[in-house]
Amino acid sequence: MPSLFVLTPFLLLVVVNLPFKFLRKQIALWPAVGGMLVAQVVFSTFYPLNIGRGIADPFEQFFMFGLSLDSLSSIMLLIIGIVAFVSVLVASSMISEERQVFHFLNLILISVIGMNTTVLISDIFSLYVFVEITALAVFVLIAMEKGKFAIEGTFKYLILSAVASVFMLTAIAFFLMAVGSTSFAAIKDAFASNSSDAFLLKLGTGLFLCGLLIKCGVVPFHGWVPDAYSAAPASVSVLLAGVVTKVSGVYVLLRLFGTVFILNAALQNTLLLVGIISICFAAFASLTQTDFKRMLAYSSISQVGYIVLALGAATPLAFVGAVFHFFNHAIFKSLLFVNAASLEKRLGTTDMDKIGGMGSKMKVTSATSLIGLLSTAGIPPLSGFWSKLIIIIALFSAGRPVYAVIALLASALTLAYFLSLERKVFFGKVVASPAAETKASFGITFSEVLLAAITVAAGLGFAFILNTWLLPLKEIVH
């Protein structure tokens, strides 16, 4: 029942905001929100396992827009649940002031509602609305601590997001003029029929692509990403880098350009070029960074480039690789941002020039960061290896060997800058003295172990994941 993924966080949001102080005190906010997200993770796994399919949704009549659950949206719901849950765990260790906790959890619930509805919606205008709802919640989350750099990062994100919104709304207007409807099915049929309004459809597609590339934060629209990711509070960085920008930009790109729009040669070449430039530029930029979180931000741009590159190959196998890399990137990038949160909590900084020799003092953080960086670089048998392998094979199969070779070589750059990070932060002599907090909290340690375990398990269990979760994606690709 797709509607439950929207109604459950909405009802929880209403309950915690009822004007009764005694009720709010009786509700354990952290367990309530965390439990809801765990339930989302559990139930989002039902669809690929053929559990619950065909059950009527009694709440569907209450929605003015259609909701549909397929193999792609079920994977996205799983990712949203995992990353949001981890963000809540990290926040429980980093935020202590009662009022700030209340505001944080409210904004998390709003963002989850926005993201869940985005991946379930089947109408392009409604999709845009919920993308913007998610963005508004995240704007506030980034600036929640009211620091100078947080405000600056929020402002850059806000301005570029507004530009993206103009492109997307204009595109939707063209689709409405050409098709008379904003539903995915109607737009898809219009593309397939080669209607007389083909020019409007192409113009709308191009404008929507520009908006989405800004939302994705790929080169040359990447300027807001390092500032927003590095300046946000630790728990928000996890949410932002792990899932928010991925759902708001990358998921929409996968959904529309993989299952609705027709990818002509010009669009394919655009995606391939943007993807490969993002991979290489951001990888080289990562080599020059001295701040842990800024390096991870540039690494995120590079890894999103792999997804865009795969989509440009325009084959079902490439689409499967793109979705799997989406999943892997959400997990291992969230893991690395949790590692950054652990360092920040203990040392009060993420400046790698001020950190050193923490491997012996923070063994869990050191070990899990090694797993995360090796998976990012595509080292077997971790999960990142398999998704990159699928993408590279798909590029060769699609007659794009040059892109495949460059993407393969770029993984060596990824390994280089992450090994540099590992050497600076966890090896060598101790540079920084621990702050007042000398031990990592349970929430952060548990998050590190959980995400590392998922990364390892997804790599070792690749055959099961391929047959159960990934191959069904071919059914929805046009």
C-alpha positions as CSV (number, residue, x, y, z in Angstrom):
1,M,0.0,0.0,0.0
2,P,2.0,3.0,-1.3
3,S,-0.1,5.5,0.6
4,L,1.2,4.3,4.0
5,F,4.7,5.5,3.1
6,V,3.2,9.0,3.0
7,L,0.5,8.8,5.7
8,T,2.7,7.3,8.4
9,P,5.3,10.1,8.6
10,F,2.5,12.7,8.1
11,L,0.5,11.3,11.0
12,L,3.6,11.2,13.2
13,L,4.3,14.8,12.3
14,V,0.8,15.8,13.3
15,V,0.9,13.9,16.6
16,V,4.2,15.4,17.8
17,N,2.9,18.9,17.0
18,L,-0.4,18.7,18.9
19,P,-0.6,21.6,21.3
20,F,-0.4,19.4,24.4
21,K,2.9,19.5,26.3
22,F,2.1,16.4,28.3
23,L,1.5,14.5,25.1
24,R,4.8,15.6,23.6
25,K,6.7,14.6,26.8
26,Q,5.1,11.2,26.8
27,I,6.2,10.6,23.2
28,A,9.8,9.5,23.0
29,L,10.7,11.5,19.9
30,W,13.9,9.8,18.9
31,P,12.5,6.2,19.2
32,A,9.2,7.2,17.5
33,V,10.9,8.7,14.4
34,G,13.6,6.0,14.3
35,G,11.0,3.3,14.6
36,M,8.9,4.7,11.8
37,L,12.0,4.7,9.6
38,V,12.9,1.2,10.5
39,A,9.4,0.1,9.6
40,Q,9.8,1.9,6.2
41,V,13.0,-0.1,5.6
42,V,11.3,-3.4,6.5
43,F,8.2,-2.8,4.4
44,S,10.0,-1.4,1.4
45,T,11.7,-4.8,1.0
46,F,8.4,-6.5,0.6
47,Y,7.8,-5.5,-3.0
48,P,10.9,-7.1,-4.6
49,L,10.2,-10.3,-2.6
50,N,6.7,-10.4,-4.0
51,I,5.1,-9.8,-0.6
52,G,2.1,-7.6,-0.6
53,R,1.7,-7.1,-4.3
54,G,-1.8,-6.8,-5.5
55,I,-3.2,-5.7,-2.1
56,A,-5.7,-2.9,-2.6
57,D,-4.8,0.5,-1.1
58,P,-7.9,1.7,0.8
59,F,-6.3,5.2,1.3
60,E,-5.6,5.9,-2.3
61,Q,-9.0,7.8,-2.7
62,F,-7.8,10.5,-0.2
63,F,-5.0,11.6,-2.6
64,M,-5.5,14.0,-5.4
65,F,-2.5,12.5,-7.2
66,G,-1.7,9.0,-8.1
67,L,0.8,6.9,-6.2
68,S,2.4,3.8,-7.7
69,L,5.0,1.3,-6.3
70,D,7.3,-0.5,-8.6
71,S,10.8,-2.0,-8.4
72,L,12.6,1.4,-8.7
73,S,10.5,3.2,-6.1
74,S,10.8,0.3,-3.7
75,I,14.6,0.6,-3.8
76,M,14.4,4.3,-3.3
77,L,12.1,3.9,-0.3
78,L,14.6,1.5,1.2
79,I,17.5,4.0,0.7
80,I,15.4,6.9,2.2
81,G,14.6,4.8,5.2
82,I,18.2,3.6,5.8
83,V,19.8,7.0,5.4
84,A,17.2,9.0,7.3
85,F,17.4,6.5,10.2
86,V,21.2,6.9,10.3
87,S,20.8,10.7,10.2
88,V,18.5,10.5,13.2
89,L,21.0,8.3,15.1
90,V,23.8,10.7,14.4
91,A,21.6,13.7,15.4
92,S,20.7,11.9,18.7
93,S,24.4,11.9,19.5
94,M,25.1,15.5,18.4
95,I,22.0,17.4,19.4
96,S,21.0,17.8,23.1
97,E,19.0,21.0,23.4
98,E,15.3,20.0,23.6
99,R,13.9,22.7,21.3
100,Q,16.5,22.0,18.6
101,V,15.7,18.3,18.8
102,F,12.0,19.0,18.3
103,H,12.7,21.2,15.3
104,F,15.2,18.8,13.8
105,L,12.8,15.8,13.9
106,N,10.0,17.9,12.5
107,L,12.1,18.9,9.5
108,I,13.3,15.3,9.1
109,L,9.7,14.1,9.0
110,I,8.8,16.8,6.4
111,S,11.8,15.8,4.2
112,V,10.8,12.1,4.5
113,I,7.3,12.9,3.4
114,G,8.6,14.9,0.5
115,M,11.1,12.2,-0.6
116,N,8.7,9.3,-0.2
117,T,6.0,11.0,-2.2
118,T,8.5,12.0,-4.9
119,V,9.5,8.4,-5.5
120,L,5.9,7.2,-5.5
121,I,4.2,9.9,-7.6
122,S,3.2,9.4,-11.2
123,D,2.6,13.0,-12.2
124,I,5.4,15.4,-13.2
125,F,3.9,18.5,-11.7
126,S,3.1,16.8,-8.4
127,L,6.6,15.4,-8.4
128,Y,8.0,18.9,-8.8
129,V,5.9,20.1,-5.8
130,F,7.3,17.4,-3.5
131,V,10.8,17.9,-4.7
132,E,10.5,21.5,-3.6
133,I,8.9,20.5,-0.2
134,T,11.9,18.4,0.4
135,A,14.3,21.2,-0.6
136,L,12.6,23.7,1.7
137,A,13.0,21.4,4.7
138,V,16.6,20.9,3.9
139,F,17.4,24.6,3.5
140,V,16.4,25.1,7.1
141,L,18.3,22.0,8.3
142,I,21.5,23.2,6.7
143,A,21.3,26.6,8.4
144,M,19.9,25.2,11.7
145,E,23.1,26.0,13.6
146,K,23.1,29.6,12.2
147,G,26.8,29.6,11.5
148,K,28.3,31.9,8.9
149,F,29.4,29.1,6.5
150,A,26.1,27.2,7.0
151,I,24.1,30.3,6.0
152,E,26.4,30.8,3.0
153,G,26.0,27.2,1.9
154,T,22.2,27.4,2.3
155,F,22.1,30.6,0.2
156,K,24.1,29.1,-2.7
157,Y,21.9,26.0,-2.6
158,L,18.7,28.2,-2.4
159,I,19.8,30.4,-5.4
160,L,20.7,27.5,-7.7
161,S,17.7,25.5,-6.6
162,A,15.5,28.5,-7.6
163,V,17.1,28.6,-11.0
164,A,16.5,24.9,-11.4
165,S,12.9,25.4,-10.4
166,V,12.4,28.0,-13.1
167,F,13.7,25.5,-15.7
168,M,11.5,22.7,-14.4
169,L,8.3,24.7,-14.2
170,T,8.8,26.1,-17.7
171,A,9.4,22.6,-18.9
172,I,6.2,21.4,-17.2
173,A,4.3,24.2,-18.9
174,F,5.6,23.0,-22.3
175,F,4.5,19.4,-21.5
176,L,1.1,20.6,-20.5
177,M,0.8,22.6,-23.8
178,A,1.9,19.7,-25.9
179,V,0.1,16.8,-24.1
180,G,-2.8,18.4,-22.2
181,S,-1.7,16.4,-19.1
182,T,1.2,16.1,-16.7
183,S,0.9,12.4,-16.0
184,F,3.8,10.2,-16.8
185,A,1.7,7.9,-18.9
186,A,0.3,10.7,-21.1
187,I,3.8,12.2,-21.6
188,K,5.3,8.8,-22.4
189,D,2.5,8.1,-25.0
190,A,3.1,11.5,-26.6
191,F,6.8,10.7,-27.0
192,A,6.0,7.3,-28.4
193,S,3.4,8.7,-30.9
194,N,5.7,11.3,-32.5
195,S,3.0,13.9,-32.1
196,S,2.9,17.2,-34.0
197,D,4.0,18.9,-30.8
198,A,7.4,17.1,-30.9
199,F,9.2,20.5,-30.7
200,L,7.5,21.4,-27.5
201,L,8.3,18.0,-26.0
202,K,12.0,18.3,-27.0
203,L,12.2,21.8,-25.6
204,G,10.5,20.8,-22.3
205,T,12.9,17.8,-22.1
206,G,15.9,20.0,-22.5
207,L,14.8,22.5,-19.9
208,F,13.9,19.8,-17.4
209,L,17.3,18.2,-17.9
210,C,19.0,21.5,-17.1
211,G,17.0,21.8,-13.9
212,L,17.8,18.3,-12.8
213,L,21.5,18.6,-13.5
214,I,21.5,21.6,-11.1
215,K,19.6,19.6,-8.5
216,C,22.1,16.7,-9.0
217,G,25.0,19.1,-8.4
218,V,27.1,17.8,-11.3
219,V,29.7,19.8,-13.2
220,P,29.2,22.6,-14.2
221,F,26.4,23.2,-11.7
222,H,28.3,21.8,-8.7
223,G,29.3,25.1,-7.0
224,W,26.8,24.8,-4.1
225,V,27.6,21.1,-3.3
226,P,31.0,21.5,-1.4
227,D,29.7,24.5,0.7
228,A,26.3,22.9,1.6
229,Y,27.7,19.5,2.4
230,S,30.7,20.8,4.5
231,A,28.9,23.6,6.3
232,A,25.8,21.6,7.3
233,P,25.5,20.0,10.8
234,A,27.0,16.5,10.9
235,S,23.6,14.7,10.8
236,V,22.3,16.9,8.1
237,S,25.4,16.2,5.9
238,V,24.6,12.5,6.2
239,L,21.0,13.1,5.0
240,L,21.9,15.7,2.3
241,A,24.8,13.7,0.8
242,G,23.3,10.3,1.3
243,V,19.8,10.8,-0.1
244,V,18.2,14.3,-0.4
245,T,20.1,15.5,-3.4
246,K,20.0,12.0,-4.9
247,V,16.2,11.8,-4.7
248,S,15.6,15.4,-5.7
249,G,17.9,15.2,-8.7
250,V,19.3,11.8,-9.5
251,Y,16.2,9.7,-8.9
252,V,14.0,12.1,-10.9
253,L,16.6,11.9,-13.7
254,L,16.5,8.1,-13.6
255,R,12.7,8.0,-13.5
256,L,12.0,10.5,-16.3
257,F,14.9,9.8,-18.6
258,G,14.8,6.1,-18.1
259,T,11.1,5.3,-18.1
260,V,9.2,8.3,-19.5
261,F,11.1,10.6,-21.9
262,I,12.8,9.3,-25.1
263,L,16.6,9.7,-25.0
264,N,17.6,10.8,-28.5
265,A,21.3,10.9,-29.6
266,A,21.7,14.5,-28.5
267,L,20.5,13.8,-25.0
268,Q,22.6,10.7,-24.7
269,N,25.7,12.6,-25.7
270,T,24.9,15.4,-23.3
271,L,24.5,12.9,-20.4
272,L,27.6,11.0,-21.3
273,L,29.7,14.3,-21.5
274,V,28.3,15.7,-18.3
275,G,28.9,12.4,-16.5
276,I,32.5,11.9,-17.6
277,I,33.4,15.5,-16.9
278,S,31.9,15.3,-13.5
279,I,33.8,12.1,-12.7
280,C,37.2,13.4,-13.7
281,F,36.9,17.1,-12.6
282,A,35.6,16.2,-9.1
283,A,38.1,13.4,-8.7
284,F,41.0,15.8,-9.4
285,A,39.4,18.5,-7.2
286,S,39.2,15.9,-4.3
287,L,43.0,15.5,-4.5
288,T,43.5,19.1,-3.4
289,Q,41.1,19.2,-0.4
290,T,42.3,19.4,3.1
291,D,38.8,19.2,4.8
292,F,37.4,15.8,5.3
293,K,33.8,16.8,4.4
294,R,34.7,18.9,1.4
295,M,36.7,16.0,0.0
296,L,33.6,13.8,0.5
297,A,31.5,16.5,-1.2
298,Y,33.7,16.5,-4.3
299,S,33.7,12.7,-4.2
300,S,29.9,12.7,-4.3
301,I,30.0,14.8,-7.4
302,S,32.3,12.3,-9.0
303,Q,30.2,9.3,-8.0
304,V,27.0,10.9,-9.2
305,G,28.8,11.4,-12.5
306,Y,28.9,7.6,-12.9
307,I,25.2,7.4,-12.5
308,V,24.6,10.1,-15.2
309,L,27.2,8.4,-17.4
310,A,25.3,5.1,-17.2
311,L,22.0,6.8,-18.0
312,G,23.6,8.3,-21.1
313,A,24.4,4.8,-22.3
314,A,20.6,4.3,-22.7
315,T,20.5,0.5,-22.3
316,P,18.6,-1.6,-19.7
317,L,21.9,-3.0,-18.3
318,A,23.2,0.6,-17.9
319,F,20.0,1.6,-16.1
320,V,20.4,-1.4,-13.7
321,G,24.0,-0.3,-13.0
322,A,22.9,3.3,-12.5
323,V,20.3,2.3,-9.9
324,F,22.7,-0.1,-8.1
325,H,25.4,2.6,-8.0
326,F,22.7,5.0,-6.6
327,F,22.1,2.6,-3.8
328,N,25.8,1.9,-3.1
329,H,26.7,5.6,-3.2
330,A,23.9,6.4,-0.7
331,I,25.3,3.8,1.7
332,F,29.0,4.3,1.4
333,K,28.8,8.1,1.2
334,S,26.6,8.2,4.3
335,L,29.1,5.9,6.0
336,L,32.0,8.3,5.3
337,F,30.0,11.3,6.5
338,V,29.2,9.5,9.7
339,N,33.0,8.9,10.0
340,A,33.4,12.6,9.6
341,A,30.8,13.2,12.3
342,S,32.7,10.9,14.6
343,L,35.9,12.8,14.1
344,E,34.1,16.1,14.5
345,K,32.5,15.1,17.8
346,R,35.8,13.8,19.2
347,L,38.2,16.4,17.9
348,G,36.0,19.4,17.1
349,T,37.3,19.7,13.5
350,T,37.3,17.9,10.1
351,D,40.5,19.7,8.9
352,M,42.8,16.9,7.9
353,D,45.9,19.0,8.5
354,K,44.9,19.1,12.2
355,I,44.1,15.4,12.5
356,G,46.5,12.5,12.5
357,G,47.2,9.1,14.2
358,M,43.5,8.5,15.1
359,G,43.5,4.9,13.8
360,S,44.6,3.5,17.1
361,K,42.3,5.7,19.1
362,M,39.2,5.4,16.9
363,K,39.4,1.8,15.6
364,V,35.8,1.5,14.5
365,T,35.9,4.7,12.6
366,S,39.2,3.8,11.0
367,A,38.0,0.3,9.9
368,T,34.7,1.4,8.6
369,S,36.1,4.4,6.7
370,L,38.5,2.0,5.0
371,I,35.5,-0.1,3.9
372,G,33.7,3.0,2.7
373,L,36.6,4.3,0.7
374,L,37.4,0.9,-0.9
375,S,33.8,0.5,-1.9
376,T,33.8,4.0,-3.4
377,A,36.9,3.2,-5.4
378,G,35.3,0.0,-6.7
379,I,37.6,-2.5,-5.0
380,P,36.2,-6.1,-5.0
381,P,34.3,-7.8,-3.4
382,L,32.6,-4.7,-1.9
383,S,29.3,-3.4,-3.4
384,G,30.8,-0.4,-5.2
385,F,32.9,-2.8,-7.4
386,W,29.8,-4.5,-8.8
387,S,27.9,-1.4,-9.7
388,K,30.9,0.2,-11.4
389,L,31.6,-3.1,-13.2
390,I,28.0,-3.2,-14.5
391,I,28.3,0.4,-15.7
392,I,31.6,-0.2,-17.5
393,I,30.3,-3.4,-19.2
394,A,27.2,-1.5,-20.2
395,L,29.3,1.3,-21.8
396,F,31.3,-1.2,-23.8
397,S,28.2,-3.0,-24.9
398,A,26.6,0.3,-26.0
399,G,29.6,1.1,-28.2
400,R,31.1,3.7,-25.8
401,P,34.6,2.2,-25.1
402,V,36.3,5.5,-24.6
403,Y,33.9,6.5,-21.8
404,A,34.3,3.1,-20.2
405,V,38.1,3.3,-20.1
406,I,38.1,6.8,-18.7
407,A,35.5,5.8,-16.0
408,L,37.7,2.8,-15.1
409,L,40.9,4.9,-14.8
410,A,39.0,7.5,-12.7
411,S,38.5,4.8,-10.1
412,A,42.3,4.9,-9.6
413,L,42.0,8.6,-8.8
414,T,39.3,7.8,-6.3
415,L,41.5,5.3,-4.6
416,A,44.4,7.8,-4.6
417,Y,42.6,10.7,-2.8
418,F,40.9,8.4,-0.3
419,L,44.2,6.6,0.5
420,S,45.6,10.1,1.1
421,L,42.7,10.8,3.4
422,E,43.2,7.6,5.3
423,R,47.0,8.3,5.7
424,K,46.4,11.8,6.9
425,V,43.6,11.1,9.4
426,F,44.3,7.7,10.8
427,F,48.0,7.0,10.4
428,G,51.2,8.9,11.4
429,K,51.7,10.8,14.6
430,V,48.8,12.3,16.6
431,V,48.2,15.9,15.7
432,A,45.0,16.9,17.4
433,S,44.1,16.5,21.1
434,P,40.7,14.9,21.9
435,A,38.0,17.3,22.9
436,A,35.9,16.8,26.0
437,E,34.1,13.9,24.3
438,T,36.7,11.1,24.4
439,K,34.5,8.2,23.2
440,A,32.2,7.9,20.2
441,S,28.6,7.7,21.2
442,F,26.5,4.6,20.6
443,G,24.4,6.3,17.8
444,I,27.5,7.1,15.7
445,T,29.3,3.8,16.3
446,F,26.2,1.8,15.5
447,S,25.6,3.8,12.3
448,E,29.2,3.2,11.2
449,V,28.9,-0.6,11.8
450,L,25.5,-0.8,10.2
451,L,26.4,1.0,7.0
452,A,29.7,-0.9,6.7
453,A,27.9,-4.2,7.2
454,I,25.4,-3.2,4.4
455,T,28.3,-2.3,2.1
456,V,30.0,-5.7,2.7
457,A,26.8,-7.6,2.6
458,A,25.7,-6.0,-0.7
459,G,29.0,-7.0,-2.2
460,L,29.0,-10.5,-1.0
461,G,25.3,-11.0,-1.7
462,F,25.5,-9.4,-5.2
463,A,24.0,-12.4,-7.0
464,F,20.9,-12.4,-4.8
465,I,20.5,-8.6,-5.1
466,L,20.9,-8.8,-8.9
467,N,18.2,-11.4,-9.3
468,T,15.8,-10.1,-6.7
469,W,16.1,-6.3,-6.8
470,L,18.0,-5.2,-9.9
471,L,16.9,-7.4,-12.9
472,P,13.2,-6.5,-12.4
473,L,14.2,-2.9,-13.2
474,K,14.5,-3.9,-16.9
475,E,10.7,-4.3,-17.0
476,I,10.1,-0.5,-16.4
477,V,12.8,0.8,-18.8
478,H,11.5,1.8,-22.2
